[in-house]
Amino acid sequence: MRDAVYDPALDMALRAAHGRADKRMLVALFCAAANRCPAEAAFFLTQAYVFALDLGAAEAAPLRARLVA
């Protein structure tokens, strides 16, 4: 996330959520990162999708749809 749209607060939140293994928060934060950084959106959406699948979360279907669009 080190480009023109780098957000240190988002970066710290992602690191903290990883440290706590807070998968629900990781889904939300990776979605936020994807929205903030279109050039790297596929990577961030993939991460969100993997965590959503792991949780069995309802967000998995719309994330998959965004990835295959």
DADALIN-V690267 format. One record per residue. RES is the residue in one letter. OMEGA is omega in degrees with one decimal (* if undefined). BURIAL is + if it has 24 or more other ideal C-beta (glycine too) atoms within 12 Angstrom, else -. Layout:
BEGIN
res={RES/RES}
omega={OMEGA/OMEGA}
burial={BURIAL/BURIAL}
END
This chain:
BEGIN
res={M/R/D/A/V/Y/D/P/A/L/D/M/A/L/R/A/A/H/G/R/A/D/K/R/M/L/V/A/L/F/C/A/A/A/N/R/C/P/A/E/A/A/F/F/L/T/Q/A/Y/V/F/A/L/D/L/G/A/A/E/A/A/P/L/R/A/R/L/V/A}
omega={-178.1/174.4/-174.6/-178.2/179.1/-179.7/-177.8/179.7/177.9/177.3/179.5/179.0/176.8/179.3/179.9/179.6/175.3/-179.1/179.1/-173.9/-179.5/-173.5/178.9/178.1/178.4/176.3/-178.1/-177.5/177.5/173.9/177.8/178.7/178.6/179.1/-177.3/-173.2/-177.2/-179.0/-179.0/-175.6/-178.3/178.2/-176.9/178.0/177.0/178.5/178.4/-179.4/-179.8/179.1/178.0/176.8/-179.3/179.8/-171.0/-174.2/178.5/-179.5/-176.3/-177.4/179.0/176.4/177.4/179.5/177.4/-178.6/-177.3/-179.2/*}
burial={+/-/-/-/-/-/-/-/-/+/-/-/-/+/-/-/+/-/-/-/-/-/+/-/+/+/+/+/+/+/+/+/+/+/-/+/+/-/-/-/+/-/-/+/+/+/+/+/+/-/+/+/-/-/-/-/-/-/+/+/-/-/+/-/-/-/+/-/-}
END
